[in-house]
C-alpha cells in the first residue's frame, strides 16, 4: 500500500465546514482532498481489537470513536481516535487512544505486541492469557501462541520494534480475526502532518514485515516431539485464536488516587477557611 498523500489541507484547509471544530475541519478537508471518507464520530464499533471489546466480546463501556478517516483500499484502512470509560467507586473516568485498523491481505497468527514506551504511557486494557511471551529485545514483548514464537521473532525484528517504540509516538500492535491494529496512547487523527506521516510509515512497515514473513511453522501429527514421543494430535494449520483477559488498569488506580487527593485537598482548604473566618 503506497499512498500519494496530500498533507496540505491539514495546515491550510481548502474549504471548511462551519459545523465542525477547527481540527475536525482540517481532518475532514484532508480526507476529502485525498478521496477518502470522513466521519465525525460513532458509537461502539464492531471491531475485534482489545480497545473496542472486553474479555467477554462485548463493547467496552461507553466505547466511541471520533474523527474517523477511512481509506477504501484495498486494503481497507481506518484511522481514528477511540475512547472508552471505566468506573472506580462510582466515579467515571475516560481513556483515549489513537488507532489504525487495517484489513489484512496476508495470513498472520494472532498476537499482541506491547512496546515499552507505549506501555510506560498507558497499558493496553487486555492481554492474551495462556500465550507465550516473547521478549523483542529491550523494547517490546510479543504475546503469541507457542507454535508461532519463531514467526514473531522473525517478523518483529529489532529494526521494526525500534520503529514502533519511538518515544515521540509509540505504537502497540494486535492481529485479531483478520485485522491488523496499531494502538497509540495519543490521538492519531489530528491536524498535524507529522503524526499522519509517522502513522502511515509504521503501518506500511508492519504490513511489509507480515507480507515478507514465512508461514508460521506448525508441527504436524506425524512429527515427533523433542523427547521422541509422537505428537498426541494433529496441529491446527490455521492461526490460533488467542484468549484475552482484561487486566487491572494502573491508570484507573492513578486517576482514582488523583481524584480523591484533589477532593481531600479541597475539603481541607474548606475547613481551614471556615476556621479562619469564624470568630473565636
C-alpha positions as CSV (number, residue, x, y, z in Angstrom):
1,X,0.0,0.0,0.0
2,X,1.8,3.1,-1.3
3,X,-0.3,6.2,-0.9
4,X,0.3,9.5,-2.6
5,X,-0.9,11.7,0.2
6,X,-1.6,15.5,0.0
7,X,-1.0,16.7,3.6
8,X,-1.5,20.4,2.8
9,X,-5.2,20.5,3.9
10,X,-4.2,19.7,7.4
11,X,-2.3,23.0,7.5
12,X,-4.4,25.1,5.2
13,X,-7.8,23.5,4.5
14,X,-9.1,24.5,1.1
15,X,-12.7,24.5,2.5
16,X,-14.2,24.5,6.0
17,X,-17.4,23.0,7.3
18,X,-18.7,25.6,9.7
19,X,-20.4,22.9,11.8
20,X,-17.1,21.4,12.7
21,X,-14.4,22.5,15.1
22,X,-11.2,23.8,13.5
23,X,-9.2,20.5,13.9
24,X,-12.1,18.5,12.6
25,X,-12.4,20.9,9.7
26,X,-8.8,20.3,8.7
27,X,-9.1,16.5,9.1
28,X,-12.3,16.5,7.0
29,X,-10.7,18.5,4.3
30,X,-7.6,16.2,4.4
31,X,-9.8,13.1,3.9
32,X,-11.9,14.6,1.1
33,X,-8.9,16.1,-0.8
34,X,-7.3,12.6,-0.8
35,X,-10.5,10.8,-1.9
36,X,-11.2,9.2,1.4
37,X,-14.2,9.1,3.8
38,X,-14.6,11.2,6.9
39,X,-16.9,10.5,9.9
40,X,-17.1,12.9,12.8
41,X,-17.9,10.2,15.3
42,X,-19.5,6.9,16.0
43,X,-20.7,4.8,18.9
44,X,-19.4,1.3,19.7
45,X,-17.5,-0.2,16.8
46,X,-17.8,-3.9,15.6
47,X,-14.0,-4.3,15.6
48,X,-12.4,-7.2,17.5
49,X,-9.4,-5.3,19.0
50,X,-8.8,-5.0,22.7
51,X,-9.6,-1.3,22.7
52,X,-13.1,-2.0,21.4
53,X,-14.1,-5.3,23.0
54,X,-13.7,-6.6,26.6
55,X,-12.8,-10.1,27.5
56,X,-16.4,-11.3,27.0
57,X,-16.6,-9.9,23.5
58,X,-18.9,-7.0,24.4
59,X,-18.2,-3.4,23.5
60,X,-16.2,-1.6,26.2
61,X,-18.2,0.7,28.5
62,X,-19.2,3.8,26.5
63,X,-16.8,2.9,23.7
64,X,-16.8,5.5,21.0
65,X,-14.6,7.0,18.3
66,X,-14.1,10.4,16.7
67,X,-12.5,12.0,13.6
68,X,-12.5,8.7,11.6
69,X,-10.7,8.7,8.3
70,X,-11.5,5.6,6.2
71,X,-9.3,4.7,3.2
72,X,-11.3,2.3,1.0
73,X,-8.3,0.4,-0.2
74,X,-7.6,-2.4,-0.8
75,X,-6.7,-2.8,1.9
76,X,-9.4,-1.1,3.9
77,X,-7.8,1.2,6.5
78,X,-9.4,3.2,9.2
79,X,-7.6,5.7,11.4
80,X,-9.3,7.5,14.3
81,X,-9.4,8.3,18.0
82,X,-11.0,5.8,20.3
83,X,-12.3,6.2,23.8
84,X,-13.9,4.2,26.5
85,X,-14.8,4.7,30.1
86,X,-14.4,2.8,33.4
87,X,-15.8,3.3,36.8
88,X,-13.9,3.5,40.1
89,X,-16.1,3.8,43.2
90,X,-19.0,5.3,41.2
91,X,-16.6,7.8,39.6
92,X,-16.4,7.6,35.8
93,X,-13.0,8.1,34.0
94,X,-12.3,8.0,30.3
95,X,-9.3,6.8,28.3
96,X,-8.4,7.9,24.8
97,X,-6.2,6.2,22.3
98,X,-5.3,6.7,18.6
99,X,-5.8,3.6,16.5
100,X,-5.3,2.2,13.0
101,X,-7.5,-0.7,11.8
102,X,-6.3,-2.4,8.6
103,X,-7.8,-5.5,6.9
104,X,-5.0,-8.0,6.5
105,X,-4.3,-9.3,3.0
106,X,-1.6,-11.8,4.2
107,X,-2.1,-14.7,6.6
108,X,-0.8,-14.0,10.1
109,X,-1.1,-15.6,13.5
110,X,-2.9,-13.7,16.2
111,X,-0.7,-11.8,18.5
112,X,-0.3,-8.7,20.6
113,X,3.0,-6.7,20.7
114,X,3.5,-4.2,23.6
115,X,6.3,-1.7,23.3
116,X,8.0,-0.4,26.3
117,X,7.3,3.3,25.6
118,X,3.7,2.8,24.8
119,X,3.2,0.7,28.0
120,X,5.0,3.3,30.0
121,X,2.5,5.9,28.9
122,X,-0.6,3.6,29.1
123,X,-1.2,-0.1,29.3
124,X,-3.5,-1.9,26.9
125,X,-6.7,-2.8,28.7
126,X,-6.4,-6.6,28.0
127,X,-3.7,-9.1,27.1
128,X,-3.8,-12.7,25.9
129,X,-3.6,-15.4,28.6
130,X,-2.0,-18.8,28.1
131,X,0.2,-17.5,25.3
132,X,3.9,-17.4,25.0
133,X,5.6,-14.1,26.0
134,X,8.5,-13.4,23.7
135,X,11.0,-10.7,24.5
136,X,11.7,-8.5,21.5
137,X,14.9,-7.1,22.8
138,X,14.5,-4.5,25.5
139,X,11.8,-2.6,23.6
140,X,8.9,-4.9,23.4
141,X,7.1,-8.1,24.2
142,X,5.0,-10.3,21.9
143,X,2.2,-12.4,23.2
144,X,1.6,-15.2,20.7
145,X,0.8,-18.9,20.5
146,X,3.7,-21.2,21.3
147,X,3.9,-22.6,17.8
148,X,4.3,-19.1,16.3
149,X,7.1,-17.9,18.5
150,X,9.7,-18.1,15.8
151,X,7.4,-16.3,13.4
152,X,7.1,-13.4,15.8
153,X,10.9,-13.2,16.4
154,X,11.5,-13.1,12.6
155,X,8.7,-10.7,11.7
156,X,9.2,-8.2,14.5
157,X,12.9,-7.8,14.2
158,X,14.9,-5.2,16.1
159,X,14.6,-2.6,13.4
160,X,10.8,-2.8,13.3
161,X,10.4,-2.9,17.1
162,X,12.6,0.2,17.3
163,X,10.3,1.9,14.8
164,X,7.3,1.0,16.8
165,X,8.9,2.1,20.1
166,X,9.8,5.6,19.1
167,X,9.3,7.7,22.3
168,X,7.7,10.6,20.3
169,X,4.8,8.4,19.2
170,X,5.0,4.8,20.2
171,X,2.7,2.0,18.9
172,X,1.4,-1.3,20.2
173,X,0.3,-4.0,17.7
174,X,-2.5,-6.5,17.6
175,X,-3.5,-9.1,15.0
176,X,-7.0,-10.5,15.5
177,X,-9.6,-12.1,13.3
178,X,-8.0,-11.0,10.1
179,X,-7.4,-7.4,11.3
180,X,-4.2,-5.6,12.0
181,X,-4.4,-2.9,14.7
182,X,-2.0,-0.2,15.7
183,X,-2.6,1.4,19.0
184,X,-1.1,4.6,20.2
185,X,-1.6,6.2,23.7
186,X,-2.1,9.5,22.0
187,X,-4.6,10.7,19.4
188,X,-3.7,10.0,15.8
189,X,-6.4,11.7,13.8
190,X,-5.2,15.2,14.4
191,X,-4.4,18.3,12.3
192,X,-0.6,17.5,12.3
193,X,1.0,16.2,9.1
194,X,3.9,14.7,11.1
195,X,1.6,12.4,13.1
196,X,-0.1,11.2,9.9
197,X,3.3,10.6,8.1
198,X,4.6,8.6,11.0
199,X,1.3,6.6,11.3
200,X,1.4,5.7,7.6
201,X,5.1,4.8,7.8
202,X,4.6,2.4,10.7
203,X,1.5,0.8,9.1
204,X,3.4,0.2,5.9
205,X,6.4,-1.2,7.8
206,X,4.3,-3.7,9.8
207,X,2.3,-4.8,6.7
208,X,5.5,-5.3,4.7
209,X,7.1,-7.4,7.5
210,X,4.0,-9.6,7.7
211,X,3.9,-10.0,3.9
212,X,7.6,-11.0,3.8
213,X,7.4,-13.4,6.8
214,X,7.4,-17.1,6.1
215,X,4.3,-19.0,7.1
216,X,4.2,-19.9,10.8
217,X,5.8,-23.4,11.4
218,X,3.1,-25.7,12.8
219,X,4.0,-29.2,13.9
220,X,2.1,-32.0,12.1
221,X,0.7,-35.1,13.6
222,X,3.4,-37.4,12.3
223,X,6.3,-35.2,13.6
224,X,7.9,-36.4,16.8
225,X,8.4,-34.3,19.8
226,X,11.8,-33.4,21.1
227,X,11.7,-36.2,23.6
228,X,11.0,-38.8,20.9
229,X,7.3,-39.3,21.6
230,X,4.8,-38.8,18.8
231,X,2.5,-35.8,18.7
232,X,-0.7,-36.6,20.5
233,X,-3.0,-34.9,18.0
234,X,-2.8,-33.1,14.6
235,X,-1.9,-29.5,14.9
236,X,-4.3,-26.9,13.5
237,X,-2.7,-25.5,10.4
238,X,-4.7,-22.2,10.7
239,X,-4.0,-19.3,13.0
240,X,-4.6,-19.9,16.7
241,X,-7.2,-17.7,18.3
242,X,-5.9,-16.1,21.4
243,X,-8.0,-15.7,24.6
244,X,-7.7,-12.3,26.1
245,X,-8.4,-11.2,29.6
246,X,-8.9,-7.7,30.9
247,X,-6.3,-6.6,33.3
248,X,-6.4,-4.2,36.3
249,X,-5.8,-0.7,35.0
250,X,-3.0,1.1,36.7
251,X,-4.2,4.3,35.1
252,X,-7.6,3.8,36.7
253,X,-6.0,3.5,40.1
254,X,-3.8,6.6,39.5
255,X,-6.8,8.5,38.3
256,X,-8.8,7.5,41.3
257,X,-6.0,8.5,43.7
258,X,-5.6,11.9,42.0
259,X,-9.4,12.4,42.2
260,X,-9.6,11.6,45.9
261,X,-6.4,13.5,46.7
262,X,-8.0,16.6,45.0
263,X,-11.2,16.1,46.9
264,X,-9.2,15.8,50.1
265,X,-7.2,18.9,49.5
266,X,-10.4,20.9,48.6
267,X,-12.1,19.7,51.8
268,X,-9.0,20.5,53.9
269,X,-8.8,24.0,52.4
270,X,-12.5,24.5,53.1
271,X,-12.1,23.5,56.8
272,X,-9.1,25.9,57.1
273,X,-11.1,28.7,55.5
274,X,-14.1,28.2,57.8
275,X,-11.8,28.1,60.9
276,X,-10.2,31.4,59.8
277,X,-13.4,33.2,59.0
278,X,-15.5,32.1,62.0
279,X,-15.0,34.3,65.2
280,X,-13.4,32.6,68.2
